[in-house]
Amino acid sequence: MSNFKVNLHKIKAFAFDVDGVFTDGLVIATETGDLLRSHNAKDGYAVRVAITQKYPVAIITGGSSESIVKRFVQIGVSTSDIYLRSHYKMPDFTDFCTRHNLQPEEVLFMGDDIPDIGILKACGIATCPADAVTEVKEICDYISIYPGGRGCARDVIEQTLKIQGNWADSPEAYSG
């Protein structure tokens, strides 16, 4: 694994899996069949900052819960950039790149499990949480020091925006 920060200046967009990245991977099933997930507010803040700074953000997940859509729309992700029921994720990643006029190498992707490997091999910078499966860790350019659901998405967004001069320590900068 080389120093991934050398290539952060090339990143124009972000894409993420949900379960195991924005969550710790734990899914609670209710008696009605709804699946409950817990998200880290710091990760959500970083996504909001990225969007405010005009970075497209995609959510590409095998999950199908409307709560996923509601969570990410609430922090500014466009519904057209939220891909549910994405079990083979490459077509959705390609669609995201095409719609935003991006080359795959301009996108940083974070995933944690086997279904994410295709995108991890195709994107510009492949990243994963500290607790990703071994097969994912072996191909990533960067393994966050944070596990899924505990700030790993914030970690890669903040590092990218800081390298590019688009991260500010003032909350007023992100009130838009």
C-alpha positions in Angstrom: 0.0 0.0 0.0 1.6 3.3 -1.1 0.8 6.7 0.3 -2.7 7.3 -1.0 -2.6 11.0 -0.2 -0.4 11.6 -3.2 -3.4 10.9 -5.4 -6.1 12.7 -3.4 -5.8 15.9 -5.5 -7.3 13.9 -8.4 -10.6 13.1 -6.6 -13.7 14.9 -7.8 -16.4 12.6 -6.2 -17.1 10.1 -3.5 -19.1 6.8 -3.5 -19.8 4.6 -0.6 -21.4 1.3 0.5 -23.7 1.6 3.5 -23.7 -1.4 5.8 -20.2 -1.8 7.3 -19.2 1.7 6.2 -21.7 4.2 7.5 -22.9 1.5 10.0 -21.0 -1.0 12.1 -22.7 -3.7 10.0 -25.3 -4.6 12.6 -28.8 -4.7 11.2 -31.7 -5.1 13.6 -34.9 -6.7 12.0 -38.2 -5.6 13.5 -41.2 -7.9 13.6 -42.6 -5.9 10.6 -39.5 -6.7 8.6 -38.0 -3.2 8.8 -34.3 -3.1 9.2 -32.8 -0.6 11.6 -29.3 0.8 11.2 -27.3 3.2 13.4 -25.3 5.9 11.6 -22.5 8.1 12.9 -23.3 11.8 12.8 -19.7 12.8 12.1 -19.8 10.7 8.9 -23.0 12.5 7.9 -21.5 15.9 8.6 -18.5 15.1 6.3 -20.9 14.0 3.5 -22.8 17.3 3.9 -19.5 19.2 3.7 -18.5 17.4 0.5 -21.8 18.1 -1.1 -21.7 21.8 0.0 -18.2 21.9 -1.7 -19.8 20.6 -4.9 -18.5 17.0 -4.8 -21.0 14.5 -6.1 -21.7 11.7 -3.6 -23.1 8.2 -4.4 -24.5 5.7 -2.1 -24.3 2.2 -3.6 -25.8 -0.5 -1.4 -27.4 -3.9 -1.5 -29.8 -2.6 1.2 -33.4 -1.8 0.2 -34.8 0.1 3.2 -36.4 3.5 2.6 -34.6 4.6 5.8 -31.4 4.6 3.8 -32.9 7.0 1.3 -34.3 9.3 4.0 -30.9 9.4 5.9 -28.9 10.4 2.9 -31.4 12.8 1.4 -31.5 14.5 4.8 -27.8 15.3 4.5 -27.9 16.4 0.9 -27.4 13.4 -1.3 -29.5 13.5 -4.4 -32.1 10.7 -4.7 -30.7 9.9 -8.2 -27.3 9.2 -6.6 -28.7 6.6 -4.1 -28.6 3.1 -5.5 -30.6 0.5 -3.5 -30.7 -3.2 -4.1 -27.3 -3.0 -5.8 -25.9 -6.5 -5.5 -23.7 -6.3 -8.5 -22.5 -2.7 -8.1 -20.5 -1.9 -11.2 -23.5 -0.8 -13.4 -24.6 1.7 -10.7 -21.1 3.0 -10.3 -20.8 3.4 -14.1 -24.2 5.2 -14.1 -23.0 7.6 -11.4 -19.8 8.4 -13.3 -21.6 8.9 -16.6 -24.3 11.2 -15.1 -21.7 13.4 -13.4 -19.2 13.3 -16.3 -16.6 11.6 -14.2 -13.9 9.1 -15.0 -13.7 6.2 -12.6 -10.2 7.3 -11.5 -11.7 10.6 -10.3 -13.9 8.8 -7.7 -12.9 7.7 -4.2 -14.9 4.6 -3.1 -15.2 3.1 0.3 -16.5 -0.5 0.7 -16.0 -3.2 3.3 -17.1 -6.6 1.8 -17.0 -8.9 -1.3 -19.7 -7.1 -3.3 -17.6 -3.9 -3.2 -14.5 -5.5 -4.9 -15.5 -4.6 -8.5 -15.8 -0.9 -7.7 -12.7 -1.0 -5.5 -10.7 -2.3 -8.5 -12.2 0.3 -10.9 -12.2 3.5 -8.9 -9.4 6.1 -8.5 -8.8 5.5 -4.8 -10.0 2.3 -3.1 -10.6 2.7 0.6 -12.1 0.6 3.4 -12.9 0.7 7.1 -10.5 -0.8 9.6 -12.8 -3.8 10.0 -13.3 -4.6 6.4 -12.9 -8.2 5.2 -9.4 -9.4 4.4 -10.1 -9.6 0.6 -11.1 -6.0 0.6 -8.2 -4.8 2.7 -5.7 -6.6 0.3 -6.8 -4.4 -2.7 -7.3 -1.1 -1.0 -5.1 2.0 -1.4 -6.0 3.1 2.1 -7.4 1.4 5.2 -9.0 3.9 7.6 -7.9 3.7 11.2 -11.7 3.8 12.0 -14.1 0.9 11.8 -17.4 1.0 9.9 -20.0 3.2 11.6 -17.3 5.0 13.6 -16.0 7.7 11.4 -14.3 6.0 8.5 -16.3 7.9 5.9 -15.4 11.2 7.6 -11.8 10.1 7.6 -11.5 9.8 3.8 -13.7 12.8 3.0 -11.9 15.1 5.4 -8.4 14.0 4.2 -9.4 14.6 0.6 -11.0 18.0 1.2 -8.0 19.1 3.3 -5.5 18.2 0.6 -7.6 20.1 -1.9 -8.0 23.1 0.3 -11.8 22.6 0.6 -12.2 21.8 4.3 -12.7 24.7 6.8 -12.8 24.6 10.5 -15.6 27.1 10.7 -19.2 25.8 10.9 -20.4 29.0 9.1 -18.7 27.7 6.0 -21.3 24.9 5.7 -24.5 26.5 6.6 -25.7 26.4 2.9 
